[in-house]
């Protein structure tokens, strides 16, 4: 069954309490995941009250 690199990345991260790799994974998602990365940004700003990230 074919899978995308995003599925593999998120499966490796799996436990989001792993702070050692969280930032690196999120950097990859923001830079290379297109609409999914934008959705992650949006959700983060809504949940954490963070300022909007500029492109």
PDB file with SEQRES, HELIX, SHEET and CRYST1 records, atoms N, CA, C and O in Angstrom:
SEQRES   1 A   55  UNK UNK UNK UNK UNK UNK UNK UNK UNK UNK UNK UNK UNK          
SEQRES   2 A   55  UNK UNK UNK UNK UNK UNK UNK UNK UNK UNK UNK UNK UNK          
SEQRES   3 A   55  UNK UNK UNK UNK UNK UNK UNK UNK UNK UNK UNK UNK UNK          
SEQRES   4 A   55  UNK UNK UNK UNK UNK UNK UNK UNK UNK UNK UNK UNK UNK          
SEQRES   5 A   55  UNK UNK UNK                                                  
HELIX    1 AA1 UNK A    5  UNK A   13  1                                   9    
HELIX    2 AA2 UNK A   19  UNK A   32  1                                  14    
HELIX    3 AA3 UNK A   34  UNK A   48  1                                  15    
CRYST1    1.000    1.000    1.000  90.00  90.00  90.00 P 1           1          
ATOM      1  N   UNK A   1       0.847  -1.164   0.000  1.00  0.00           N  
ATOM      2  CA  UNK A   1       0.000   0.000   0.000  1.00  0.00           C  
ATOM      3  C   UNK A   1       0.900   1.238   0.000  1.00  0.00           C  
ATOM      4  O   UNK A   1       1.723   1.395   0.901  1.00  0.00           O  
ATOM      5  N   UNK A   2       0.759   2.106  -0.982  1.00  0.00           N  
ATOM      6  CA  UNK A   2       1.571   3.313  -1.043  1.00  0.00           C  
ATOM      7  C   UNK A   2       1.197   4.293   0.075  1.00  0.00           C  
ATOM      8  O   UNK A   2       0.030   4.414   0.450  1.00  0.00           O  
ATOM      9  N   UNK A   3       2.193   4.974   0.588  1.00  0.00           N  
ATOM     10  CA  UNK A   3       1.965   6.017   1.586  1.00  0.00           C  
ATOM     11  C   UNK A   3       2.793   7.237   1.198  1.00  0.00           C  
ATOM     12  O   UNK A   3       3.764   7.125   0.450  1.00  0.00           O  
ATOM     13  N   UNK A   4       2.405   8.393   1.707  1.00  0.00           N  
ATOM     14  CA  UNK A   4       3.147   9.617   1.423  1.00  0.00           C  
ATOM     15  C   UNK A   4       4.208   9.842   2.491  1.00  0.00           C  
ATOM     16  O   UNK A   4       4.182   9.223   3.554  1.00  0.00           O  
ATOM     17  N   UNK A   5       5.139  10.738   2.189  1.00  0.00           N  
ATOM     18  CA  UNK A   5       6.180  11.057   3.163  1.00  0.00           C  
ATOM     19  C   UNK A   5       5.567  11.683   4.408  1.00  0.00           C  
ATOM     20  O   UNK A   5       6.100  11.528   5.507  1.00  0.00           O  
ATOM     21  N   UNK A   6       4.442  12.396   4.246  1.00  0.00           N  
ATOM     22  CA  UNK A   6       3.789  13.001   5.405  1.00  0.00           C  
ATOM     23  C   UNK A   6       3.273  11.930   6.365  1.00  0.00           C  
ATOM     24  O   UNK A   6       3.421  12.060   7.580  1.00  0.00           O  
ATOM     25  N   UNK A   7       2.679  10.892   5.831  1.00  0.00           N  
ATOM     26  CA  UNK A   7       2.182   9.810   6.683  1.00  0.00           C  
ATOM     27  C   UNK A   7       3.327   9.160   7.448  1.00  0.00           C  
ATOM     28  O   UNK A   7       3.199   8.855   8.634  1.00  0.00           O  
ATOM     29  N   UNK A   8       4.441   8.950   6.766  1.00  0.00           N  
ATOM     30  CA  UNK A   8       5.601   8.336   7.418  1.00  0.00           C  
ATOM     31  C   UNK A   8       6.140   9.262   8.504  1.00  0.00           C  
ATOM     32  O   UNK A   8       6.419   8.816   9.617  1.00  0.00           O  
ATOM     33  N   UNK A   9       6.288  10.546   8.189  1.00  0.00           N  
ATOM     34  CA  UNK A   9       6.790  11.516   9.165  1.00  0.00           C  
ATOM     35  C   UNK A   9       5.910  11.559  10.409  1.00  0.00           C  
ATOM     36  O   UNK A   9       6.413  11.515  11.532  1.00  0.00           O  
ATOM     37  N   UNK A  10       4.600  11.646  10.212  1.00  0.00           N  
ATOM     38  CA  UNK A  10       3.689  11.737  11.350  1.00  0.00           C  
ATOM     39  C   UNK A  10       3.648  10.435  12.146  1.00  0.00           C  
ATOM     40  O   UNK A  10       3.439  10.459  13.359  1.00  0.00           O  
ATOM     41  N   UNK A  11       3.844   9.317  11.485  1.00  0.00           N  
ATOM     42  CA  UNK A  11       3.904   8.039  12.206  1.00  0.00           C  
ATOM     43  C   UNK A  11       5.177   7.958  13.044  1.00  0.00           C  
ATOM     44  O   UNK A  11       5.148   7.467  14.172  1.00  0.00           O  
ATOM     45  N   UNK A  12       6.292   8.439  12.495  1.00  0.00           N  
ATOM     46  CA  UNK A  12       7.536   8.463  13.283  1.00  0.00           C  
ATOM     47  C   UNK A  12       7.374   9.357  14.507  1.00  0.00           C  
ATOM     48  O   UNK A  12       7.812   9.000  15.600  1.00  0.00           O  
ATOM     49  N   UNK A  13       6.746  10.520  14.329  1.00  0.00           N  
ATOM     50  CA  UNK A  13       6.557  11.435  15.453  1.00  0.00           C  
ATOM     51  C   UNK A  13       5.529  10.869  16.431  1.00  0.00           C  
ATOM     52  O   UNK A  13       5.702  10.982  17.644  1.00  0.00           O  
ATOM     53  N   UNK A  14       4.503  10.285  15.931  1.00  0.00           N  
ATOM     54  CA  UNK A  14       3.399   9.626  16.627  1.00  0.00           C  
ATOM     55  C   UNK A  14       3.044  10.203  18.000  1.00  0.00           C  
ATOM     56  O   UNK A  14       1.921  10.662  18.209  1.00  0.00           O  
ATOM     57  N   UNK A  15       3.986  10.180  18.923  1.00  0.00           N  
ATOM     58  CA  UNK A  15       3.742  10.685  20.270  1.00  0.00           C  
ATOM     59  C   UNK A  15       4.120  12.168  20.299  1.00  0.00           C  
ATOM     60  O   UNK A  15       5.301  12.506  20.363  1.00  0.00           O  
ATOM     61  N   UNK A  16       3.126  13.045  20.253  1.00  0.00           N  
ATOM     62  CA  UNK A  16       3.393  14.477  20.147  1.00  0.00           C  
ATOM     63  C   UNK A  16       3.920  15.077  21.433  1.00  0.00           C  
ATOM     64  O   UNK A  16       4.230  16.268  21.470  1.00  0.00           O  
ATOM     65  N   UNK A  17       4.030  14.284  22.493  1.00  0.00           N  
ATOM     66  CA  UNK A  17       4.662  14.787  23.713  1.00  0.00           C  
ATOM     67  C   UNK A  17       6.182  14.687  23.634  1.00  0.00           C  
ATOM     68  O   UNK A  17       6.879  15.127  24.549  1.00  0.00           O  
ATOM     69  N   UNK A  18       6.702  14.111  22.547  1.00  0.00           N  
ATOM     70  CA  UNK A  18       8.161  14.033  22.344  1.00  0.00           C  
ATOM     71  C   UNK A  18       8.676  15.402  21.924  1.00  0.00           C  
ATOM     72  O   UNK A  18       8.760  15.707  20.734  1.00  0.00           O  
ATOM     73  N   UNK A  19       9.013  16.210  22.894  1.00  0.00           N  
ATOM     74  CA  UNK A  19       9.428  17.585  22.618  1.00  0.00           C  
ATOM     75  C   UNK A  19      10.757  17.662  21.882  1.00  0.00           C  
ATOM     76  O   UNK A  19      11.028  18.659  21.212  1.00  0.00           O  
ATOM     77  N   UNK A  20      11.589  16.637  21.990  1.00  0.00           N  
ATOM     78  CA  UNK A  20      12.907  16.665  21.346  1.00  0.00           C  
ATOM     79  C   UNK A  20      12.791  16.749  19.826  1.00  0.00           C  
ATOM     80  O   UNK A  20      13.663  17.329  19.178  1.00  0.00           O  
ATOM     81  N   UNK A  21      11.739  16.184  19.245  1.00  0.00           N  
ATOM     82  CA  UNK A  21      11.595  16.175  17.788  1.00  0.00           C  
ATOM     83  C   UNK A  21      10.412  17.008  17.294  1.00  0.00           C  
ATOM     84  O   UNK A  21      10.252  17.191  16.088  1.00  0.00           O  
ATOM     85  N   UNK A  22       9.598  17.506  18.193  1.00  0.00           N  
ATOM     86  CA  UNK A  22       8.387  18.239  17.808  1.00  0.00           C  
ATOM     87  C   UNK A  22       8.694  19.428  16.903  1.00  0.00           C  
ATOM     88  O   UNK A  22       8.095  19.562  15.836  1.00  0.00           O  
ATOM     89  N   UNK A  23       9.618  20.290  17.313  1.00  0.00           N  
ATOM     90  CA  UNK A  23       9.905  21.499  16.544  1.00  0.00           C  
ATOM     91  C   UNK A  23      10.430  21.185  15.147  1.00  0.00           C  
ATOM     92  O   UNK A  23      10.038  21.833  14.177  1.00  0.00           O  
ATOM     93  N   UNK A  24      11.309  20.200  15.041  1.00  0.00           N  
ATOM     94  CA  UNK A  24      11.857  19.829  13.729  1.00  0.00           C  
ATOM     95  C   UNK A  24      10.759  19.290  12.812  1.00  0.00           C  
ATOM     96  O   UNK A  24      10.723  19.614  11.625  1.00  0.00           O  
ATOM     97  N   UNK A  25       9.873  18.473  13.359  1.00  0.00           N  
ATOM     98  CA  UNK A  25       8.768  17.931  12.563  1.00  0.00           C  
ATOM     99  C   UNK A  25       7.851  19.062  12.105  1.00  0.00           C  
ATOM    100  O   UNK A  25       7.437  19.096  10.946  1.00  0.00           O  
ATOM    101  N   UNK A  26       7.536  19.974  12.998  1.00  0.00           N  
ATOM    102  CA  UNK A  26       6.650  21.072  12.631  1.00  0.00           C  
ATOM    103  C   UNK A  26       7.297  21.998  11.605  1.00  0.00           C  
ATOM    104  O   UNK A  26       6.602  22.527  10.738  1.00  0.00           O  
ATOM    105  N   UNK A  27       8.605  22.203  11.686  1.00  0.00           N  
ATOM    106  CA  UNK A  27       9.299  23.007  10.675  1.00  0.00           C  
ATOM    107  C   UNK A  27       9.160  22.372   9.296  1.00  0.00           C  
ATOM    108  O   UNK A  27       8.898  23.066   8.313  1.00  0.00           O  
ATOM    109  N   UNK A  28       9.334  21.057   9.223  1.00  0.00           N  
ATOM    110  CA  UNK A  28       9.168  20.350   7.945  1.00  0.00           C  
ATOM    111  C   UNK A  28       7.744  20.496   7.414  1.00  0.00           C  
ATOM    112  O   UNK A  28       7.537  20.748   6.227  1.00  0.00           O  
ATOM    113  N   UNK A  29       6.777  20.336   8.297  1.00  0.00           N  
ATOM    114  CA  UNK A  29       5.369  20.440   7.895  1.00  0.00           C  
ATOM    115  C   UNK A  29       5.069  21.847   7.378  1.00  0.00           C  
ATOM    116  O   UNK A  29       4.435  22.002   6.334  1.00  0.00           O  
ATOM    117  N   UNK A  30       5.522  22.870   8.103  1.00  0.00           N  
ATOM    118  CA  UNK A  30       5.257  24.247   7.683  1.00  0.00           C  
ATOM    119  C   UNK A  30       5.876  24.560   6.323  1.00  0.00           C  
ATOM    120  O   UNK A  30       5.254  25.226   5.495  1.00  0.00           O  
ATOM    121  N   UNK A  31       7.074  24.089   6.096  1.00  0.00           N  
ATOM    122  CA  UNK A  31       7.795  24.438   4.872  1.00  0.00           C  
ATOM    123  C   UNK A  31       7.405  23.613   3.648  1.00  0.00           C  
ATOM    124  O   UNK A  31       7.451  24.122   2.528  1.00  0.00           O  
ATOM    125  N   UNK A  32       7.023  22.350   3.840  1.00  0.00           N  
ATOM    126  CA  UNK A  32       6.890  21.455   2.694  1.00  0.00           C  
ATOM    127  C   UNK A  32       5.529  20.774   2.535  1.00  0.00           C  
ATOM    128  O   UNK A  32       5.369  19.916   1.668  1.00  0.00           O  
ATOM    129  N   UNK A  33       4.551  21.145   3.359  1.00  0.00           N  
ATOM    130  CA  UNK A  33       3.289  20.408   3.316  1.00  0.00           C  
ATOM    131  C   UNK A  33       2.120  21.178   2.719  1.00  0.00           C  
ATOM    132  O   UNK A  33       0.972  20.761   2.871  1.00  0.00           O  
ATOM    133  N   UNK A  34       2.380  22.267   2.060  1.00  0.00           N  
ATOM    134  CA  UNK A  34       1.316  22.981   1.360  1.00  0.00           C  
ATOM    135  C   UNK A  34       0.107  23.296   2.221  1.00  0.00           C  
ATOM    136  O   UNK A  34       0.236  23.904   3.283  1.00  0.00           O  
ATOM    137  N   UNK A  35      -1.069  22.881   1.763  1.00  0.00           N  
ATOM    138  CA  UNK A  35      -2.320  23.180   2.459  1.00  0.00           C  
ATOM    139  C   UNK A  35      -2.361  22.557   3.849  1.00  0.00           C  
ATOM    140  O   UNK A  35      -2.923  23.148   4.772  1.00  0.00           O  
ATOM    141  N   UNK A  36      -1.776  21.375   4.012  1.00  0.00           N  
ATOM    142  CA  UNK A  36      -1.750  20.752   5.342  1.00  0.00           C  
ATOM    143  C   UNK A  36      -0.940  21.618   6.301  1.00  0.00           C  
ATOM    144  O   UNK A  36      -1.344  21.823   7.446  1.00  0.00           O  
ATOM    145  N   UNK A  37       0.194  22.125   5.840  1.00  0.00           N  
ATOM    146  CA  UNK A  37       1.016  23.008   6.670  1.00  0.00           C  
ATOM    147  C   UNK A  37       0.276  24.274   7.057  1.00  0.00           C  
ATOM    148  O   UNK A  37       0.400  24.750   8.185  1.00  0.00           O  
ATOM    149  N   UNK A  38      -0.500  24.825   6.117  1.00  0.00           N  
ATOM    150  CA  UNK A  38      -1.303  26.010   6.417  1.00  0.00           C  
ATOM    151  C   UNK A  38      -2.368  25.693   7.460  1.00  0.00           C  
ATOM    152  O   UNK A  38      -2.645  26.508   8.339  1.00  0.00           O  
ATOM    153  N   UNK A  39      -2.963  24.507   7.361  1.00  0.00           N  
ATOM    154  CA  UNK A  39      -3.965  24.086   8.340  1.00  0.00           C  
ATOM    155  C   UNK A  39      -3.370  23.915   9.721  1.00  0.00           C  
ATOM    156  O   UNK A  39      -4.002  24.253  10.723  1.00  0.00           O  
ATOM    157  N   UNK A  40      -2.158  23.390   9.778  1.00  0.00           N  
ATOM    158  CA  UNK A  40      -1.461  23.231  11.060  1.00  0.00           C  
ATOM    159  C   UNK A  40      -1.200  24.604  11.674  1.00  0.00           C  
ATOM    160  O   UNK A  40      -1.399  24.798  12.873  1.00  0.00           O  
ATOM    161  N   UNK A  41      -0.755  25.555  10.857  1.00  0.00           N  
ATOM    162  CA  UNK A  41      -0.545  26.928  11.340  1.00  0.00           C  
ATOM    163  C   UNK A  41      -1.833  27.511  11.901  1.00  0.00           C  
ATOM    164  O   UNK A  41      -1.844  28.087  12.989  1.00  0.00           O  
ATOM    165  N   UNK A  42      -2.908  27.357  11.156  1.00  0.00           N  
ATOM    166  CA  UNK A  42      -4.196  27.900  11.574  1.00  0.00           C  
ATOM    167  C   UNK A  42      -4.628  27.294  12.910  1.00  0.00           C  
ATOM    168  O   UNK A  42      -5.022  28.015  13.826  1.00  0.00           O  
ATOM    169  N   UNK A  43      -4.554  25.979  13.013  1.00  0.00           N  
ATOM    170  CA  UNK A  43      -4.961  25.311  14.253  1.00  0.00           C  
ATOM    171  C   UNK A  43      -4.096  25.764  15.425  1.00  0.00           C  
ATOM    172  O   UNK A  43      -4.607  25.984  16.523  1.00  0.00           O  
ATOM    173  N   UNK A  44      -2.801  25.904  15.202  1.00  0.00           N  
ATOM    174  CA  UNK A  44      -1.890  26.320  16.277  1.00  0.00           C  
ATOM    175  C   UNK A  44      -2.250  27.720  16.771  1.00  0.00           C  
ATOM    176  O   UNK A  44      -2.268  27.968  17.977  1.00  0.00           O  
ATOM    177  N   UNK A  45      -2.536  28.638  15.842  1.00  0.00           N  
ATOM    178  CA  UNK A  45      -2.878  29.994  16.265  1.00  0.00           C  
ATOM    179  C   UNK A  45      -4.208  30.025  17.016  1.00  0.00           C  
ATOM    180  O   UNK A  45      -4.372  30.819  17.942  1.00  0.00           O  
ATOM    181  N   UNK A  46      -5.148  29.182  16.633  1.00  0.00           N  
ATOM    182  CA  UNK A  46      -6.439  29.150  17.312  1.00  0.00           C  
ATOM    183  C   UNK A  46      -6.323  28.545  18.715  1.00  0.00           C  
ATOM    184  O   UNK A  46      -6.931  29.049  19.659  1.00  0.00           O  
ATOM    185  N   UNK A  47      -5.559  27.488  18.849  1.00  0.00           N  
ATOM    186  CA  UNK A  47      -5.446  26.790  20.135  1.00  0.00           C  
ATOM    187  C   UNK A  47      -4.566  27.555  21.113  1.00  0.00           C  
ATOM    188  O   UNK A  47      -4.892  27.648  22.297  1.00  0.00           O  
ATOM    189  N   UNK A  48      -3.462  28.099  20.634  1.00  0.00           N  
ATOM    190  CA  UNK A  48      -2.472  28.709  21.524  1.00  0.00           C  
ATOM    191  C   UNK A  48      -2.521  30.231  21.548  1.00  0.00           C  
ATOM    192  O   UNK A  48      -1.758  30.859  22.283  1.00  0.00           O  
ATOM    193  N   UNK A  49      -3.393  30.825  20.769  1.00  0.00           N  
ATOM    194  CA  UNK A  49      -3.476  32.282  20.734  1.00  0.00           C  
ATOM    195  C   UNK A  49      -2.201  32.919  20.204  1.00  0.00           C  
ATOM    196  O   UNK A  49      -1.894  34.065  20.530  1.00  0.00           O  
ATOM    197  N   UNK A  50      -1.464  32.188  19.395  1.00  0.00           N  
ATOM    198  CA  UNK A  50      -0.202  32.673  18.845  1.00  0.00           C  
ATOM    199  C   UNK A  50      -0.470  33.621  17.680  1.00  0.00           C  
ATOM    200  O   UNK A  50      -1.518  33.545  17.038  1.00  0.00           O  
ATOM    201  N   UNK A  51       0.485  34.519  17.411  1.00  0.00           N  
ATOM    202  CA  UNK A  51       0.309  35.388  16.240  1.00  0.00           C  
ATOM    203  C   UNK A  51       0.401  34.590  14.946  1.00  0.00           C  
ATOM    204  O   UNK A  51       1.025  33.530  14.897  1.00  0.00           O  
ATOM    205  N   UNK A  52      -0.228  35.113  13.908  1.00  0.00           N  
ATOM    206  CA  UNK A  52      -0.208  34.455  12.604  1.00  0.00           C  
ATOM    207  C   UNK A  52       1.218  34.427  12.061  1.00  0.00           C  
ATOM    208  O   UNK A  52       1.946  35.416  12.151  1.00  0.00           O  
ATOM    209  N   UNK A  53       1.606  33.291  11.501  1.00  0.00           N  
ATOM    210  CA  UNK A  53       2.949  33.156  10.921  1.00  0.00           C  
ATOM    211  C   UNK A  53       2.951  33.811   9.551  1.00  0.00           C  
ATOM    212  O   UNK A  53       2.026  33.615   8.763  1.00  0.00           O  
ATOM    213  N   UNK A  54       3.979  34.581   9.270  1.00  0.00           N  
ATOM    214  CA  UNK A  54       4.105  35.245   7.966  1.00  0.00           C  
ATOM    215  C   UNK A  54       4.914  34.371   7.028  1.00  0.00           C  
ATOM    216  O   UNK A  54       5.849  33.695   7.458  1.00  0.00           O  
ATOM    217  N   UNK A  55       4.566  34.378   5.759  1.00  0.00           N  
ATOM    218  CA  UNK A  55       5.245  33.547   4.753  1.00  0.00           C  
ATOM    219  C   UNK A  55       6.665  33.979   4.506  1.00  0.00           C  
ATOM    220  O   UNK A  55       7.360  33.376   3.689  1.00  0.00           O  
TER     221      UNK A  55                                                      
END                                                                             
